[in-house]
């Protein structure tokens, strides 16, 4: 308590730089804690399941062509694989599978609408991935057709007592699901999210039922729980035997030379981090760089303060204080400042919480779990020990003789070393910021091969099929709309895959991104150019005719030796059967430039009248209505389009989207990373400036007699400034270059995540380094000028 009282007394003494130390440390802590929390949060995924160390996700590893170097991997498999593993592989204690329907609007009996994520699940789900049940028996519910369970969050939104109520999905009108149970909602740190569990025996109402498929329809997220002590690698032979029995895998491999299909088990806790290894490394590097720089800045300022307190140290020793007592004094002061900095850091985090949550994509409260809190506490304790030990050791070793003579520290090499690390960090993070920003802007703004400006769309999901024709007529009659078209999917969506077969139909040639049906206006709305053959036309095109991308056309020519081209050729595509190629269109970006789907693409023709007829015959069938507007006519146009759609929707809940905005959403992760870099750069530069201000002030004081004598002997102020500036810049230049080199290495690592890469020109790093050096020079000149223009007599009057 005595040491804490002493610490409180010194808290805001003039010359102790307490505010500067708290500000620099708090900003570094706030940013470092946010980034490290996110890194540890990634590693906490699915750790909440009991026995999570024994739960594995079934992955499909495949290679369709001999020419490919390595196996591709997917975490979804055919429907029969999970129950097959349970039945035929010793060591598999339990197995289950989930089949996502996706996010959907649903309606309750009182005609209110809500949105939730729907999943089809088998009755073994809670044997592997259990959730606490608040009401109902999960096994019985998931065995019964058209029964479902909902999370307690959804139940609360609906009204609490929901057992026995019926709900209806917007996309599947007429199908009533009865709520029979309520489970505790999943936390955010899970690989597979859902709000509503529907019994898997209800699959046929929502989609084609592939739950018994051993091959194909690979859309099931399957998990197994292994018996204690069983390792996945020991099950490989049993899994292969299962494939030989049920998939006749030997015959498939013999017929299709080069084809490989294997199954592996991935620890469920590592599935999320597997695809984020480089991002995790970079975020960790940035977080530790910020924490390290803020810590060094604190130590730099603290040691500068302790130099002035050398007589206090000597006096304490004269009156019988031991080294440990002096160390306890400094430790108490450091602990108090650290605690205050931590409080300020948490206040900053709370203030910035909405912005932070928007960037990371989840609630900050979700990181409050042991996998995040415990390692963070360890890092903070280590920082406290380090920031206390070094200054305390320095303070306790000041000679007692300093109490009886004037003392000023002669050496400043330790200050320069600490300052150099700050320059390295500033150069590193500024260079990374520029590269990340350039990469983000280039990916977002570069042509994707199709038009988005002025294009809006909405789904016919839940729409009365007999009213679709009138909706199309109303849209075409609007003076702002140039063209209306129809299509099942859009370029920025993820795509289903199908295979183009060989001419003898005995093997798959390659996989395609299937856009399914479009009408004759779809491609012109998106400005996708047909370079060979004919565009779709109601007069010249038959239902089911296909357009293929240039990439697909080249592959067909290579596989089938069609030197004269592919237009007019007949091909067979899985799910669609035989079709005629009407033309070839230019390749465009499917998905985003950050993670593009590199497969060839195909469009199948369907006339507008057949789109409408199909929607009338099958109420669950839906497609997108696209509109292209005239330039400068988009003000409040989305509201007008929404009103037209609502005339055919019983609940008037049309969702109209801008294709341009939806395309930009594909870069959410990159934008968040860029914004993190902006914040990190601002913080490190702020800390570096604070440290540089402290260093130059102390140097001006330490060398005041030297400067005074030089000025009395006729030295010009400009020449003194050059000497002082040279001492700083000769340290800054190699430090800044080292930071730029680290940024080049890290940027190369980060760029490996993208198919489209920004060239890392040398001038990017040169300009960033020059900016840091100019900033260092500016701060040094301003602060040195302020401190050194004093009367030289004041510096020498005690001599």
C-alpha positions, -999 to +999 in steps of 0.1 A: +000+000+000+029+024+008+044+018-027+010+024-043+005+056-024+040+068-036+029+058-072-003+078-069+016+109-057+039+108-087+011+100-112+008+135-127+040+152-116+054+176-142+081+160-163+071+124-157+053+121-190+025+101-174-002+112-198+020+105-228+029+071-214-008+062-207-020+074-241+007+055-261+003+024-241-035+025-241-038+029-278-014+001-284-032-022-259-066-014-274-056-023-310-034-052-299-061-067-277-087-065-305-064-082-331-051-109-308-087-115-296-097-122-332-067-145-337-075-165-306-112-164-315-104-182-348-088-210-328-118-213-305-142-224-332-164-254-322-144-258-289-177-255-270-188-290-280-183-317-254-153-339-264-145-316-292-110-331-294-127-363-306-150-347-332-138-346-369-152-332-401-153-356-430-134-341-460-135-351-496-101-351-513-102-356-551-083-352-583-103-354-616-073-351-639-039-368-640-023-335-650-032-319-616-003-317-591-023-321-559-056-331-545-084-306-541-103-307-508-139-299-498-156-302-464-188-315-479-195-351-490-222-373-504-252-382-482-244-418-474-208-413-463-215-403-427-238-433-419-214-455-439-185-446-417-205-453-385-216-487-398-184-500-414-154-482-398-144-495-364-135-467-340-162-443-353-184-439-322-211-418-338-217-400-371-241-373-384-248-351-414-263-317-421-277-303-454-282-266-456-312-250-471-297-215-465-311-183-450-347-179-456-377-158-447-404-178-429-439-169-418-458-178-386-495-186-382-502-150-373-487-139-407-455-123-392-422-128-410-388-137-396-354-147-411-334-177-400-308-202-413-325-236-420-307-269-420-318-305-426-304-328-399-305-365-392-315-380-358-279-386-348-269-349-348-269-345-310-248-377-305-219-358-322-228-321-320-251-317-290-268-285-279-287-281-246-324-288-252-349-265-236-380-283-249-385-315-269-368-347-277-343-341-306-341-378-317-379-381-321-382-347-338-354-354-363-370-388-372-404-373-380-414-358-414-420-320-415-410-315-379-384-290-368-366-275-338-358-238-334-332-219-313-342-201-282-333-168-299-357-174-327-383-186-302-380-154-282-384-133-314-415-152-323-430-149-289-417-176-265-443-204-263-440-217-299-443-255-294-469-269-318-470-238-340-466-241-378-442-221-399-439-218-437-408-209-457-411-181-482-393-202-509-415-233-503-451-220-501-476-245-488-452-266-469-460-264-432-433-273-406-444-280-370-422-267-342-416-295-317-385-284-298-363-255-287-325-258-284-300-233-270-287-212-299-252-218-313-225-193-303-209-174-332-177-193-332-189-223-351-181-237-386-217-246-394-244-221-383-281-228-381-312-214-364-338-241-374-332-278-376-356-297-399-358-335-399-337-350-428-366-373-437-383-341-450-356-335-476-378-345-506-401-316-500-373-290-502-349-305-528-339-337-545-331-363-518-295-375-521-291-386-485-285-422-496-260-413-523-226-428-522-214-406-551-226-372-563-247-345-546-218-336-524-235-311-502-236-328-468-216-314-439-207-347-422-190-352-388-179-382-368-170-387-332-142-412-327-138-435-297-113-424-271-077-431-282-086-437-319-065-416-344-079-407-378-048-420-396-055-455-383-088-456-401-076-451-437-077-488-447-112-493-433-124-462-451-109-474-484-126-508-479-159-490-475-153-472-508-145-504-526-177-520-514-202-491-519-185-469-546-167-496-566-138-472-564-113-495-581-135-497-613-139-459-614-102-454-610-094-479-638-120-464-662-110-428-656-072-428-655-059-402-630-092-399-610-086-400-572-113-399-545-103-402-508-119-392-475-100-377-446-110-366-411-101-330-400-103-320-364-133-298-361-114-272-341-089-267-370-114-265-399-118-227-397-082-219-392-070-241-420-080-216-447-068-186-426-032-195-418-016-166-437-042-141-424-037-153-388+001-150-392-002-115-405-028-103-380-006-118-352+025-100-366+007-067-367-008-071-332+026-080-317+043-052-336+018-026-322+021-040-287+059-042-289+062-006-302+039+007-275+059-013-249+092+001-261+078+036-262+067+032-226+101+019-216+119+047-235+098+074-218+101+058-184+139+054-186+142+091-196+121+100-166+142+078-143+174+096-154+161+128-139+152+108-107+188+096-101+192+117-070+160+102-056+174+067-060+206+077-042+188+093-014+166+063-009+197+041-007+214+065+018+184+061+041+187+023+040+166+013+011+177-019-007+175-026-044+144-046-040+126-017-024+136+006-053+124-021-077+091-023-058+086+014-062+090+013-100+069-019-102+041-002-083+043+028-106+043+006-137+015-015-124-006+016-118+001+031-152-005-002-168-039-006-151-049+030-161-038+023-197-058-010-197-089+009-185-085+035-211-079+007-237-112-010-228-130+023-229-116+028-264-128-007-274-163+000-260-165+033-278-153+017-311-173-015-306-199-009-334-170-001-359-150-031-347-180-055-349-187-043-384-151-051-395-148-086-378-183-097-386-194-109-351-203-095-317-173-087-295-189-105-266-184-138-285-147-136-278-153-139-241-144-176-238-114-193-222-096-199-255-093-161-259-092-148-223-065-170-209-038-164-236-046-127-236-041-126-198-008-143-202+004-118-228-007-088-206+010-102-175+042-108-196+040-071-208+035-059-172+066-079-160+087-067-189+077-030-186+084-031-149+116-052-147+138-032-171+131+003-156+132-011-120+165-028-127+179+005-142+166+026-113+179+003-086+215+004-101+220+042-101+251+049-080+246+065-046+273+091-054+248+108-077+231+123-046+262+145-040+271+158-074+253+170-105+246+140-128+235+137-163+235+104-182+262+103-208+252+073-229+220+072-249+226+040-270+197+022-252+173+050-263+185+047-299+179+010-299+144+014-286+137+042-311+150+020-339+125-007-332+097+019-334+110+031-368+110-006-380+074-010-368+063+022-384+079+015-417+066-021-417+030-013-410+028+018-433+042-003-462+017-031-455-011-005-453-003+009-488+000-026-503-032-039-488-051-007-499-038-010-534-046-047-536-081-041-523-088-011-547-074-030-577-095-061-570-127-041-564-123-016-592-108-037-620-133-050-646-149-082-637-161-089-672-197-079-667-217-047-660-230-039-626-238-002-627-275+005-630-284-032-627-309-042-599-325-076-592-349-094-570-360-130-565-394-144-574-392-166-542-426-167-526-442-149-556-475-160-570-465-176-603-496-164-621-487-128-613-451-129-626-461-119-661-478-088-649-448-079-628-426-081-659-451-060-678-452-033-651-414-032-649-410-028-687-436+001-687-414+021-662-396+049-681-365+045-660-360+009-670-342+000-703-344-038-702-357-067-681-343-102-681-345-135-662-318-158-647-315-184-620-281-172-607-258-142-608-220-139-614-213-128-578-230-158-563-213-192-556-221-218-582-231-254-583-209-277-603-217-302-631-194-322-654-190-322-691-187-358-702-165-374-729-181-382-763-186-418-753-201-406-720-178-430-700-158-403-681-159-368-669-138-343-689-140-313-665-162-296-640-181-264-648-197-235-629-234-240-638-255-208-642-285-229-652-313-211-671-313-176-685-335-158-710-324-139-741-320-106-723-298-118-694-264-115-711-271-082-727-281-067-694-248-077-679-230-068-711-214-103-714-202-106-750-207-136-772-176-138-793-184-169-814-217-183-826-251-168-817-266-151-787-297-166-772-328-156-792-364-167-789-366-172-827-334-192-832-327-209-799-342-241-785-349-248-749-318-262-732-293-250-757-261-238-741-235-211-742-200-219-729-171-197-718-139-193-738-121-214-711-145-242-715-144-240-753-106-244-752-108-274-729-134-291-752-112-285-782-082-300-764-101-331-751-121-338-783-096-325-809-122-301-823-099-279-843-127-262-862-143-249-830-171-259-807-201-240-820-229-263-832-213-293-814-234-317-792-221-323-757-235-341-726-236-323-692-244-341-660-279-332-647-288-316-680-282-344-705-274-338-742-273-302-755-261-281-784-235-253-781-250-222-796-220-199-789-190-189-769-189-159-745-160-140-729-146-153-696-156-132-666-150-132-629-172-157-610-174-147-573-148-121-566-112-113-576-102-122-540-114-158-544-126-164-580-142-196-592-118-205-620-140-232-636-155-227-671-190-214-671-222-223-690-257-207-695-287-227-706-315-211-725-351-209-712-377-186-727-396-161-706-428-179-711-413-212-698-398-194-668-433-183-659-449-217-667-424-235-645-430-211-616-468-217-619-464-255-620-438-256-592-444-229-566-410-236-549-392-228-582-377-193-581-354-172-603-341-136-604-357-108-623-330-084-635-336-048-646-311-025-664-318+012-659-311+042-680-282+064-668-290+090-641-324+075-633-316+055-602-329+080-576-355+061-554-358+035-582-352+006-559-384+016-539-404+018-571-391-017-583-399-031-548-435-018-550-440-036-584-426-069-569-448-065-538-480-066-560-473-104-565-460-112-530-487-120-504-466-106-475-452-076-495-416-083-484-397-080-517-359-077-514-344-056-542-306-055-545-281-036-564-257-059-583-229-033-579-233-034-541-235-072-540-203-074-560-186-052-535-197-074-506-174-101-520-145-080-507-158-076-471-129-095-456-103-076-476-119-043-467-119-053-430-082-062-432-074-029-449-093-010-422-073-029-395-041-018-413-053+018-413-060+017-376-027-001-369-007+024-389-023+054-372-016+039-338+021+029-345+028+063-361+012+081-330+033+060-307+064+066-327+058+103-327+053+103-290+085+084-285+104+107-309+091+137-291+103+123-258+137+113-272+144+147-288+133+166-257+156+145-235+185+148-260+181+186-261+182+186-222+211+161-221+232+180-246+222+215-235+257+225-223+272+213-255+247+232-276+252+263-254+290+263-258+287+258-296+263+287-299+285+310-277+315+301-300+295+312-330+279+281-343+248+288-364+215+273-352+211+256-386+244+238-383+235+225-348+202+213-362+220+194-390+242+176-364+212+167-343+191+156-373+220+136-387+222+116-354+185+106-358+184+099-395+215+078-396+196+055-372+163+059-390+175+049-425+186+013-418+157+008-394+131+020-419+147-001-447+146-032-424+109-025-418+102-022-455+121-055-461+098-072-435+068-057-452+079-071-486+083-106-471+049-104-454+031-089-484+044-118-506+030-142-481-003-125-480-006-122-517-005-160-520-042-159-509-052-143-542-055-154-577-052-118-588-021-102-574-008-066-573+028-064-586+051-055-556+071-027-573+102-014-554+089+022-556+060+013-532+085+005-504+107+034-514+079+059-511+067+045-478+102+045-464+107+081-475+074+092-458+086+077-425+120+094-428+104+128-437+080+124-407+110+116-384+128+147-397+098+170-393+091+159-357+128+162-349+132+197-364+100+210-347+108+196-312+145+204-313+138+240-324+113+244-296+138+230-270+171+244-282+162+281-288+167+289-251+193+314-238+226+295-236+233+314-203+205+294-187+223+261-195+257+272-181+248+293-151+255+265-126+289+258-140 
